[in-house]
Amino acid sequence: MVLCPVLGKLLHKHVVLASASPRRREILSNAGLRFEVVPSKFKEKLNKASFPTPYAYAVETAKQKALEVASRLHQKDLRTPDVVIGADTIVAVSGLILEKPVDKQDAYRMLSRLNGKEHSVFTGVAIVHCYSKEGQLDTEVSEFYEETSVKFSELSEELLWEYIHSGEPMDKAGGYGIQALGGMLVEYVRGDFLNVVGFPLNHFCKKLVELYYPPRQGDLQRARQDSIPPVDTFENPRDVDGAGCMPVQRTAGSSKDRAEAGTDHQAGGTLDTDCNRMVGPLPPFPASLLELVDGFKVSKALFTACRLKVFDVLKGEVPQKAEDIASIVDISVCGAKRLLDVCATLGLLERSEREMLNASIGTHKRMIEMRGDGQIDENTVLEHKVYVLCSTSSFRRRGGQKTPHIQLPMEPFPLFQNTSLQTREDKLQFVGAMHSLGKLTTRQVVTAFDLSPFASACDLGGCTGALARELSRQYPRLKVTVVDLPDIIEHVFCFQRDGPEMARVRFQAGDFFRDSLPKADLYILSRVLHDWPDDRVQGLLSRVSSSCRPGAGLLLVEAIMDSEERKPRASLMWSLNSLLQTGGRDRCVADYRALLEQHGFGDVQEAPAGPGLTALLGTRVGQ
Ligand SMILES: Cc1cn([C@@H]2O[C@H](COP(=O)(O)OP(=O)(O)OP(=O)(O)O)[C@@H](O)[C@H]2O)c(=O)[nH]c1=O
C-alpha cells in the first residue's frame, strides 16, 4: 500500500493535532496516524477583509492555530513537539466566508444563503515542524488548502428549521455536516469529500510526500500531476525491514506468537521450534559489490602513500621499519602502520617480518602520482564523504608535534559535526548507508547464539534499528531498546516501516558514553568498539558492566582480524577508516576476550556472525 510509508514518516515523531474537531481526529486516526490532540486557543478573529481570497484566510487561521499550540507546548510544558498540524474549514458563498454559526438564527441565515446554490468549502492546513534550538522554538511551516464544491438542493423553510433544531449545524462551518443529517441537503459534491468534513487527507499525504521525498529531476517528468508519487525514494519497499517477500513455511508457533513476531505474510524462512527463531535461506551476501563500493578507499590509500613519498623512501633495497618510515615522511606511527599494512595487502609493498620492502610499482608511479595529485576533483568524481576525510593531511601530525597517535576530535563521535555531513541529505545518506550495511548481516548476528533466554535487550549504537527489528522478529518475547545519538534516532522513521515486530522495539536518543543506560538482560555492541580508542572502550564497557545484573549477557560483534599476520583487506580498510574518523582501532579475538573478562564477563563464547564478522557472548559473573 503506497500511502502507508507516507504517514510512516511521522511514526516516530511526536505529532500534535492542534484541533478540537472530532472529525479531524477521526479522519487522521482512521488513516493510521498516531498523534496527541491539543486544541488550539487561537481566537479565529483574523480580519477577513484583509485576505485576498477565502482560502488565504483559512490557511492563515490554520497556521496560527498550529503555531499557538507549538509555542504553548514549548514554553509551558517544555515538550516541544516534532510536528503540529492545524486546520481550518470555511464555507465560501458569493464572496462571503461562513464559519460556525453562533446561534440558531445565525445557522438559519447561513443555510438560507446556501439553499439551492453551489458553494465552495475550503480547508486550510498547516504542517509545522518544530525544533528547539538553545531553548528557543524554531519552526518550519508548510501550508496548503483544498477546495471542494458542494451544491445544495432547493430546501423548504420547514426542512431547514427541522435540521437546525437537530442541533447538528452548531459546531460546523456553514452550519451543516455533510457526513450526517446534512448529507440530505446536498445534491452533489465535486472534489474531496473529506475536505468538506474537515480534513483533506489526500492532499495532506501528497504534501508529506513532497516534504519527505522531494522529487528528483527525472521523477518530476514521470510523476502524473494528480497522483501520489512513488514513495520508495530511500528504499525499495521490498527492501524495507519487515517487508521480505518470500512465502512463509511455518512449522510451529501459536498464531499470537506469529503475529507478534511479524512473520505472517512477511519474513521468509521457517520457525525453529526449539527456540522460536526464524530459520531459512539468507539472501546472497553482496561481497563483490561491497568491494567495489570500497574501491575508492583502496585507490585513496595508494594516492596517499604516493603523495607521502612512501615508495620513494622504500626504493632502496634495504627494508625499513614502520616507525622509521613514519619519521621520514612525518606521519604518526599508528597511521603509518595501517597505511603500510594496506599497501602490503594490495601488493604495493612487500613485507618481511615487521619491515617493509618496496614492490614493483616504480615504473607506474608517475601516473599514479598525477592521478592522485589534484588532477581529480575529490568532491565531484567520488561523492563519498569518507573519501574526503582520507586526505594526506589526516595522516600528518597536528601542529608538528610528535604525537603517538593521530589527533582527531572525539567528544562525542563527531558524526554530524563533520563538515561533510551538514545537510539533511548528507545525514540521511550516511544513516542510510549504515542502515543498509547493518541489514546485510542482521540475521546471522542475531542467530549466532540462541538469545531466547533473554527477555530484554539493549542495542547500544543500534542506529536505525535494523538489528533490533531482526532480534524482535527472531525472538517473539524479546523487548529491544535501541540507543543512539539524537541525530540518528531522528531519522529512524525514514528507514523503519511500522510492523508487529516493531511494537517491541523502542528507540532512546542518547550518548552511551554519558547518559544512563536502559536496564536490560542483554547488551549488544555490534560494530561499535572498533570505532573507539582504548580509553573510550574501557569507559563504555565499564558502564555496560555496572548496568548488568549477574547472568546478564554482553554480545560483541566485530570484523575481527584473525591474527596480526592474516588481516583481511576489508578489515584493514575499516581500520584505516576508523582511525581517520574517530581514532578507533581493530582488535583481535584475544583482545576482545580480555576486554570482556576484565569487565566481569565470563564464559565467553565465540561464533561466526556473517561474512567477516565474529560474535562474542559473555555472561556477567556475580559481583
Ligand atoms: C462543512 C462541514 C464542516 N464540518 C466541521 O466544521 C468545523 C469547522 O470549524 P473549524 O474552525 O475549522 O474547526 P473547529 O471544529 O473549530 O476545531 P479547531 O480545529 O479546534 O478550530 C470542523 O470541525 C469541521 O469538521 C463538518 O463536520 N462537516 C461539514 O460538512
The ligand as an SDF file (V2000), in Angstrom:
LIG
                    3D

 30 31  0  0  0  0  0  0  0  0999 V2000
  -18.7100   21.8950    6.1380 C   0  0  0  0  0  0  0  0  0  0  0  0
  -18.5120   20.9580    7.2980 C   0  0  0  0  0  0  0  0  0  0  0  0
  -17.7640   21.3090    8.3970 C   0  0  0  0  0  0  0  0  0  0  0  0
  -17.6190   20.4540    9.4660 N   0  0  0  0  0  0  0  0  0  0  0  0
  -16.8490   20.8540   10.6670 C   0  0  0  0  0  0  0  0  0  0  0  0
  -16.8290   22.2390   10.8180 O   0  0  0  0  0  0  0  0  0  0  0  0
  -15.7660   22.6130   11.6660 C   0  0  0  0  0  0  0  0  0  0  0  0
  -15.1070   23.8170   11.0810 C   0  0  0  0  0  0  0  0  0  0  0  0
  -14.5950   24.6050   12.0850 O   0  0  0  0  0  0  0  0  0  0  0  0
  -13.0560   24.8440   12.3180 P   0  0  0  0  0  0  0  0  0  0  0  0
  -12.8470   26.1670   12.9350 O   0  0  0  0  0  0  0  0  0  0  0  0
  -12.2760   24.5650   11.0780 O   0  0  0  0  0  0  0  0  0  0  0  0
  -12.6590   23.7200   13.3490 O   0  0  0  0  0  0  0  0  0  0  0  0
  -13.1570   23.5080   14.8500 P   0  0  0  0  0  0  0  0  0  0  0  0
  -14.1680   22.4340   14.8890 O   0  0  0  0  0  0  0  0  0  0  0  0
  -13.4990   24.7900   15.4950 O   0  0  0  0  0  0  0  0  0  0  0  0
  -11.8660   22.9060   15.5210 O   0  0  0  0  0  0  0  0  0  0  0  0
  -10.4430   23.6210   15.6900 P   0  0  0  0  0  0  0  0  0  0  0  0
   -9.5470   22.9440   14.7140 O   0  0  0  0  0  0  0  0  0  0  0  0
  -10.0470   23.3690   17.0900 O   0  0  0  0  0  0  0  0  0  0  0  0
  -10.5790   25.0820   15.4020 O   0  0  0  0  0  0  0  0  0  0  0  0
  -14.8380   21.4390   11.6790 C   0  0  0  0  0  0  0  0  0  0  0  0
  -14.9080   20.8150   12.9540 O   0  0  0  0  0  0  0  0  0  0  0  0
  -15.3760   20.5160   10.6300 C   0  0  0  0  0  0  0  0  0  0  0  0
  -15.1300   19.1580   10.9660 O   0  0  0  0  0  0  0  0  0  0  0  0
  -18.2130   19.2100    9.4410 C   0  0  0  0  0  0  0  0  0  0  0  0
  -18.1150   18.4280   10.4090 O   0  0  0  0  0  0  0  0  0  0  0  0
  -18.9140   18.8290    8.3190 N   0  0  0  0  0  0  0  0  0  0  0  0
  -19.1060   19.6460    7.2580 C   0  0  0  0  0  0  0  0  0  0  0  0
  -19.7820   19.2500    6.2800 O   0  0  0  0  0  0  0  0  0  0  0  0
  1  2  1  0
  2  3  2  0
  2 29  1  0
  3  4  1  0
  4  5  1  0
  4 26  1  0
  5  6  1  0
  5 24  1  0
  6  7  1  0
  7  8  1  0
  7 22  1  0
  8  9  1  0
  9 10  1  0
 10 11  2  0
 10 12  1  0
 10 13  1  0
 13 14  1  0
 14 15  2  0
 14 16  1  0
 14 17  1  0
 17 18  1  0
 18 19  2  0
 18 20  1  0
 18 21  1  0
 22 23  1  0
 22 24  1  0
 24 25  1  0
 26 27  2  0
 26 28  1  0
 28 29  1  0
 29 30  2  0
M  END
$$$$
